[in-house]
């Protein structure tokens, strides 16, 4: 007695979409949907949260804070608020005026031992400051932070700190101090490890910005740091491990737009009100959000060497792609070899990608090299699919495609393969 087949069994056996089984069609649609969803999410996430920290920085320009009487107005509002909330009067505050400029020069003499895993570099150098008796002010009450202000007035670098990466082998000590004359001079030496900012979106053709920054413990209303216009990087080495020293244009506008080996900047960093230091200032905090502290920094740009990047990371991928491409030209006599090559190359690509990812830190976005690997995976799958379809001479999908495009199926696959491996990488690089 013949048993009738179930509805689902008949459906999966007979249902075809342009000659492809329904299950395979659903699988590829699902896979493409997943990949597209994450690709779209990555695109909008990068737009919303740029990789470049300067794009979303809360730092402000030094000139914007000290010009047009902004700082005097800020101090007056602060003092008025304090007087309204307490029994203080005008005599409880010192006469305030904008602090005079403190000229500070940061000179980096050496940079070496770049650690890619920790994104840090070891550096040495000197910091020199010159100031006068009006360089330290007090915008708050007379009896507030007296010790800190006196220490700063005596040696303005004694209340500053550098952006060291960690405390291991960290040195920041005084070499020279002359505060007996009207113009006081202080000089410190420093050495230690500093963090570098890395944009790895175009890895292995990435760029690194090495920054040494100096911050004061006093508010920007009390001290005014100016970074001198001087040569800040005196290390004559051109090559730093896998990177080369690159000149950059420090300011896009103005007359001084010549490329420099190092760029000096004057910024102010947010200094959030502390509950301990600024008790009962909730309303003022809402109005002004936060104060600022002086921050001067030197930025040096390193570019990963193009030639070494190409031969170390890109060339192995190109060799694998060439093997896939040439395998397609083998005759049917070597059918087994044609079937075995794409999976072997695909596994090699996966192994290579895991190896390179172990060399760089975990990051929250996709690098250019990752995109190349994904294209390489796709090219291997395309090559394998082409071989499987070519084996079956009576494949309906092959006949319909050849009829639709009036081109040999194998040639069509080769054109798609060339487009993916030659032209798409260029578009991905430009869009990274």
C-alpha positions as CSV (number, residue, x, y, z in Angstrom):
1,X,0.0,0.0,0.0
2,X,1.4,3.4,-1.0
3,X,1.7,5.9,1.8
4,X,0.9,9.5,0.8
5,X,3.6,12.0,1.3
6,X,3.0,14.8,3.8
7,X,2.3,18.3,2.7
8,X,5.7,19.7,4.0
9,X,7.6,16.9,2.4
10,X,6.1,17.5,-1.0
11,X,6.6,21.3,-0.5
12,X,10.4,21.0,0.2
13,X,10.9,18.4,-2.5
14,X,9.1,20.3,-5.3
15,X,9.3,24.0,-4.4
16,X,11.8,25.7,-6.6
17,X,12.7,29.4,-7.0
18,X,14.4,30.1,-10.4
19,X,15.8,26.5,-10.2
20,X,17.2,26.7,-6.7
21,X,15.8,24.6,-3.8
22,X,13.6,26.6,-1.4
23,X,15.7,25.7,1.6
24,X,18.9,27.0,0.0
25,X,17.1,30.2,-1.1
26,X,15.8,30.9,2.4
27,X,19.2,30.2,3.9
28,X,21.0,32.7,1.6
29,X,18.2,35.3,2.1
30,X,18.6,34.9,5.9
31,X,22.4,35.2,5.7
32,X,22.3,38.2,3.5
33,X,19.8,39.9,5.7
34,X,21.9,39.4,8.8
35,X,25.1,40.7,7.1
36,X,23.2,43.7,5.7
37,X,21.6,44.6,9.1
38,X,25.0,44.6,10.8
39,X,26.6,46.5,8.0
40,X,23.9,49.2,8.1
41,X,24.2,49.4,11.9
42,X,28.0,49.8,11.6
43,X,27.6,52.6,9.1
44,X,25.1,54.7,11.2
45,X,27.0,54.0,14.4
46,X,30.2,55.4,12.9
47,X,28.2,58.5,11.7
48,X,26.7,59.0,15.2
49,X,29.9,58.2,17.2
50,X,32.9,59.2,15.1
51,X,36.2,57.4,15.6
52,X,38.1,60.7,15.7
53,X,37.9,61.9,19.3
54,X,38.4,65.5,18.3
55,X,35.0,65.5,16.5
56,X,33.1,64.9,19.8
57,X,35.5,66.5,22.2
58,X,34.2,68.8,25.0
59,X,37.4,70.8,25.0
60,X,37.2,74.4,24.0
61,X,39.7,76.7,22.3
62,X,41.8,78.9,24.6
63,X,41.1,82.1,22.7
64,X,37.3,81.6,22.9
65,X,37.4,81.6,26.7
66,X,39.8,84.5,27.3
67,X,38.4,87.0,24.7
68,X,35.5,89.5,24.8
69,X,35.4,89.7,28.6
70,X,33.9,86.2,28.9
71,X,36.0,85.1,31.8
72,X,35.4,88.3,33.8
73,X,31.7,87.9,33.4
74,X,32.0,84.3,34.5
75,X,33.8,85.3,37.7
76,X,31.4,88.0,38.5
77,X,28.4,85.7,38.1
78,X,30.1,83.2,40.4
79,X,30.9,85.7,43.1
80,X,27.4,87.2,42.9
81,X,25.8,83.8,43.4
82,X,28.1,83.1,46.4
83,X,27.2,86.5,48.0
84,X,23.5,85.9,47.5
85,X,23.7,82.4,49.2
86,X,25.9,83.4,52.1
87,X,27.0,86.3,54.4
88,X,30.0,87.1,52.3
89,X,30.6,90.6,51.0
90,X,32.9,92.2,48.4
91,X,35.8,92.5,50.9
92,X,35.8,88.7,51.3
93,X,37.1,88.4,47.7
94,X,40.4,89.6,46.3
95,X,40.3,92.0,43.4
96,X,40.1,89.9,40.3
97,X,41.7,90.4,36.9
98,X,42.5,88.0,34.0
99,X,45.7,86.1,34.8
100,X,48.7,87.1,32.8
101,X,50.1,84.6,30.3
102,X,52.3,81.8,31.4
103,X,54.5,80.8,28.6
104,X,55.2,77.1,28.6
105,X,57.4,75.1,26.2
106,X,57.2,71.3,25.9
107,X,60.2,69.7,24.2
108,X,60.1,66.0,23.4
109,X,63.6,64.7,22.9
110,X,63.1,61.0,22.5
111,X,60.3,58.6,21.6
112,X,60.7,54.8,21.3
113,X,59.3,51.4,22.4
114,X,55.9,51.8,20.7
115,X,53.5,49.1,22.1
116,X,50.7,48.4,19.7
117,X,48.8,46.2,22.1
118,X,48.6,48.9,24.7
119,X,48.6,51.8,22.2
120,X,51.4,53.6,24.1
121,X,54.9,54.9,23.5
122,X,57.8,55.7,25.8
123,X,59.0,59.3,25.7
124,X,61.4,61.8,27.3
125,X,61.7,65.5,27.3
126,X,61.7,68.8,29.2
127,X,59.1,71.4,30.2
128,X,60.0,75.1,30.7
129,X,57.7,77.8,32.1
130,X,58.0,81.6,32.5
131,X,55.5,83.7,34.4
132,X,55.2,86.9,36.5
133,X,53.5,88.0,39.7
134,X,50.1,88.4,38.0
135,X,50.0,84.9,36.5
136,X,48.1,83.4,39.5
137,X,44.7,84.8,40.5
138,X,41.9,83.6,42.8
139,X,38.4,83.8,41.5
140,X,37.0,82.3,44.7
141,X,36.9,83.5,48.3
142,X,40.1,84.7,49.9
143,X,40.5,81.8,52.2
144,X,40.0,79.1,49.6
145,X,42.8,77.0,48.2
146,X,45.5,79.3,49.7
147,X,48.1,76.6,49.9
148,X,47.6,75.5,46.3
149,X,47.7,79.1,45.0
150,X,50.9,79.9,47.0
151,X,52.6,76.8,45.8
152,X,51.6,77.6,42.2
153,X,52.8,81.2,42.5
154,X,56.1,80.0,43.8
155,X,56.6,77.3,41.1
156,X,53.8,77.2,38.5
157,X,54.9,73.7,37.2
158,X,54.7,72.2,40.7
159,X,50.9,72.0,40.4
160,X,50.7,70.6,37.0
161,X,50.6,67.0,35.7
162,X,51.2,65.2,32.5
163,X,49.0,62.7,30.7
164,X,51.1,59.6,31.5
165,X,49.7,56.2,30.4
166,X,50.6,54.6,33.7
167,X,52.7,55.2,36.8
168,X,55.4,52.6,36.0
169,X,58.8,54.2,35.4
170,X,57.2,57.6,35.5
171,X,59.4,60.7,36.1
172,X,58.3,64.3,36.5
173,X,60.8,66.3,38.5
174,X,62.2,69.8,38.9
175,X,65.6,70.6,37.3
176,X,65.7,74.4,37.8
177,X,63.8,77.1,39.5
178,X,64.4,80.9,39.7
179,X,61.5,82.8,41.3
180,X,63.6,85.7,42.7
181,X,63.1,88.1,39.8
182,X,59.9,89.6,38.3
183,X,59.9,87.0,35.5
184,X,60.1,83.6,37.1
185,X,61.4,80.5,35.4
186,X,61.0,76.8,36.1
187,X,62.2,73.8,34.2
188,X,61.2,70.1,34.7
189,X,62.2,66.9,33.0
190,X,59.8,64.0,32.3
191,X,60.0,60.5,31.0
192,X,57.4,57.8,30.9
193,X,54.9,56.0,28.8
194,X,52.1,58.0,27.0
195,X,49.0,56.8,25.3
196,X,48.6,57.4,21.6
197,X,45.4,57.9,19.7
198,X,44.9,55.4,16.9
199,X,42.4,55.5,14.1
200,X,42.5,51.9,12.9
201,X,39.6,52.2,10.4
202,X,42.1,52.0,7.5
203,X,44.4,49.5,9.1
204,X,47.0,48.4,7.9
205,X,47.4,52.0,6.6
206,X,46.6,53.6,9.9
207,X,47.8,56.8,11.4
208,X,48.9,57.4,15.0
209,X,48.8,60.7,17.0
210,X,51.2,60.8,19.9
211,X,50.3,63.5,22.4
212,X,52.0,64.9,25.4
213,X,49.7,67.2,27.4
214,X,50.1,69.3,30.5
215,X,47.2,70.2,32.8
216,X,47.1,72.5,35.8
217,X,45.3,71.8,39.1
218,X,44.0,75.4,39.1
219,X,41.0,76.6,37.2
220,X,41.5,78.5,33.9
221,X,40.1,81.6,35.7
222,X,43.2,81.5,38.0
223,X,46.0,80.6,35.5
224,X,46.4,81.1,31.8
225,X,48.8,78.7,30.0
226,X,50.1,79.6,26.5
227,X,52.0,77.1,24.4
228,X,55.1,78.6,22.8
229,X,55.5,78.6,19.0
230,X,58.7,76.5,19.0
231,X,60.0,73.2,17.6
232,X,58.7,70.6,20.1
233,X,60.1,67.3,18.8
234,X,63.8,67.0,18.5
235,X,64.1,63.2,18.0
236,X,65.8,62.9,14.6
237,X,64.6,59.3,13.9
238,X,62.4,58.9,10.9
239,X,61.3,55.4,11.5
240,X,59.6,54.3,14.8
241,X,59.0,50.6,14.7
242,X,56.4,50.0,12.0
243,X,55.7,53.7,11.6
244,X,57.4,56.7,10.0
245,X,57.3,60.3,11.3
246,X,55.0,62.4,9.2
247,X,54.7,66.2,8.9
248,X,51.2,67.7,9.4
249,X,49.5,71.0,8.8
250,X,48.7,72.2,12.3
251,X,46.2,74.9,11.4
252,X,44.0,74.8,8.3
253,X,43.4,78.5,8.2
254,X,45.7,81.5,8.5
255,X,49.2,82.2,7.1
256,X,51.0,79.6,9.2
257,X,49.9,76.5,7.3
258,X,53.2,74.9,6.5
259,X,53.6,71.3,7.5
260,X,55.3,70.8,10.9
261,X,57.0,67.9,12.6
262,X,55.0,68.6,15.7
263,X,51.9,70.8,16.4
264,X,51.4,72.9,19.6
265,X,47.9,73.6,20.8
266,X,46.2,75.6,23.5
267,X,43.0,74.1,24.8
268,X,40.8,74.1,27.9
269,X,39.4,70.9,29.4
270,X,36.1,70.6,31.4
271,X,36.6,70.7,35.1
272,X,33.4,69.4,36.7
273,X,32.4,71.0,40.0
274,X,33.3,68.8,42.9
275,X,30.8,68.4,45.7
276,X,33.6,68.8,48.2
277,X,35.2,71.9,46.7
278,X,31.9,73.5,45.6
279,X,29.2,72.6,48.1
280,X,25.8,74.2,47.8
281,X,26.4,75.3,44.2
282,X,23.7,73.1,42.5
283,X,22.0,76.0,40.8
284,X,25.3,77.5,39.6
285,X,26.3,74.1,38.3
286,X,23.1,73.9,36.3
287,X,23.8,77.4,34.8
288,X,27.4,76.9,33.9
289,X,27.7,73.1,33.7
290,X,31.4,73.1,34.6
291,X,34.6,75.2,34.7
292,X,37.7,74.6,32.7
293,X,41.4,73.9,33.4
294,X,44.3,74.9,31.1
295,X,45.5,72.1,28.8
296,X,48.4,72.6,26.5
297,X,49.6,69.7,24.3
298,X,52.0,68.7,21.6
299,X,50.8,66.3,18.9
300,X,53.1,64.2,16.7
301,X,51.8,62.2,13.8
302,X,53.1,58.8,12.8
303,X,52.0,56.9,9.7
304,X,52.4,53.2,9.3
305,X,54.8,52.5,6.5
306,X,52.9,51.6,3.4
307,X,55.4,49.2,1.9
308,X,55.7,47.1,5.0
309,X,51.9,47.1,5.5
310,X,51.4,45.9,2.0
311,X,53.9,43.0,2.1
312,X,52.9,41.9,5.6
313,X,49.1,42.1,5.4
314,X,47.8,42.6,1.9
315,X,50.1,40.5,-0.3
316,X,49.1,37.1,1.4
317,X,45.4,38.0,0.6
318,X,46.3,38.7,-3.0
319,X,48.2,35.4,-3.3
320,X,45.1,33.5,-2.0
321,X,42.8,35.4,-4.4
322,X,45.2,34.6,-7.3
323,X,45.0,30.9,-6.4
324,X,41.2,31.0,-6.4
325,X,41.1,32.8,-9.7
326,X,43.6,30.5,-11.5
327,X,41.9,27.4,-10.2
328,X,38.8,28.3,-12.1
329,X,40.7,27.9,-15.4
330,X,41.5,24.2,-14.7
331,X,39.8,21.6,-16.9
332,X,37.2,19.2,-15.6
333,X,40.0,16.6,-15.4
334,X,41.1,18.3,-12.1
335,X,37.5,18.6,-10.7
336,X,38.5,17.3,-7.3
337,X,41.3,19.9,-7.0
338,X,38.9,22.7,-8.1
339,X,36.4,21.6,-5.4
340,X,39.1,21.3,-2.6
341,X,40.9,24.6,-3.3
342,X,38.2,27.2,-2.2
343,X,37.5,25.6,1.2
344,X,41.3,25.3,1.8
345,X,41.9,28.9,0.9
346,X,38.9,30.0,3.0
347,X,40.3,28.3,6.1
348,X,43.7,29.9,5.4
349,X,42.0,33.4,5.3
350,X,40.3,32.7,8.6
351,X,43.5,31.6,10.2
352,X,45.3,34.7,8.9
353,X,42.6,37.1,10.1
354,X,42.8,35.6,13.6
355,X,46.6,36.1,13.6
356,X,46.5,39.8,12.6
357,X,43.7,40.5,15.1
358,X,45.9,39.2,17.9
359,X,48.4,42.0,17.1
360,X,46.1,44.9,17.7
361,X,43.8,45.8,20.7
362,X,40.1,45.1,20.7
363,X,38.3,47.9,19.0
364,X,34.6,48.8,18.6
365,X,34.6,49.2,14.8
366,X,35.6,47.3,11.6
367,X,39.0,47.9,10.1
368,X,39.8,48.1,6.4
369,X,41.7,44.9,6.6
370,X,38.6,43.2,8.2
371,X,36.6,44.3,5.2
372,X,39.2,42.8,2.8
373,X,39.0,39.5,4.7
374,X,35.2,39.5,4.4
375,X,35.6,40.1,0.6
376,X,38.1,37.2,0.5
377,X,35.6,34.9,2.2
378,X,33.0,35.9,-0.3
379,X,35.3,35.3,-3.2
380,X,36.1,31.8,-1.9
381,X,32.4,31.0,-1.5
382,X,31.7,32.4,-5.0
383,X,34.4,30.3,-6.5
384,X,33.2,27.2,-4.7
385,X,29.6,27.9,-5.8
386,X,30.7,28.3,-9.4
387,X,32.5,24.9,-9.3
388,X,29.5,23.1,-7.8
389,X,27.1,24.5,-10.4
390,X,29.5,23.8,-13.3
391,X,29.7,20.2,-12.3
392,X,26.0,19.7,-12.9
393,X,25.6,20.4,-16.6
394,X,21.8,20.1,-16.4
395,X,21.5,22.7,-13.6
396,X,18.3,24.8,-14.3
397,X,19.7,27.9,-12.4
398,X,22.7,27.9,-14.8
399,X,20.6,27.7,-17.9
400,X,18.2,30.5,-16.8
401,X,21.1,32.8,-15.9
402,X,22.8,32.2,-19.2
403,X,19.5,32.9,-21.0
404,X,18.8,36.0,-19.0
405,X,22.2,37.7,-19.4
406,X,23.2,36.1,-22.7
407,X,26.6,35.2,-21.3
408,X,28.4,32.0,-20.3
409,X,27.7,31.3,-16.7
410,X,31.4,30.7,-15.9
411,X,32.4,34.0,-17.5
412,X,29.7,35.8,-15.5
413,X,31.1,34.4,-12.3
414,X,34.6,35.5,-13.3
415,X,33.4,39.1,-13.9
416,X,31.7,39.1,-10.5
417,X,34.9,37.7,-8.9
418,X,37.1,40.4,-10.5
419,X,34.7,43.2,-9.5
420,X,34.7,42.0,-5.9
421,X,38.4,41.5,-5.6
422,X,39.6,44.6,-7.6
423,X,37.1,47.4,-7.5
424,X,35.2,46.9,-4.2
425,X,38.4,47.2,-2.1
426,X,39.1,50.6,-3.6
427,X,35.6,51.8,-2.6
428,X,36.0,50.4,0.9
429,X,39.3,52.2,1.4
430,X,37.9,55.5,0.3
431,X,34.9,55.1,2.5
432,X,36.8,54.0,5.6
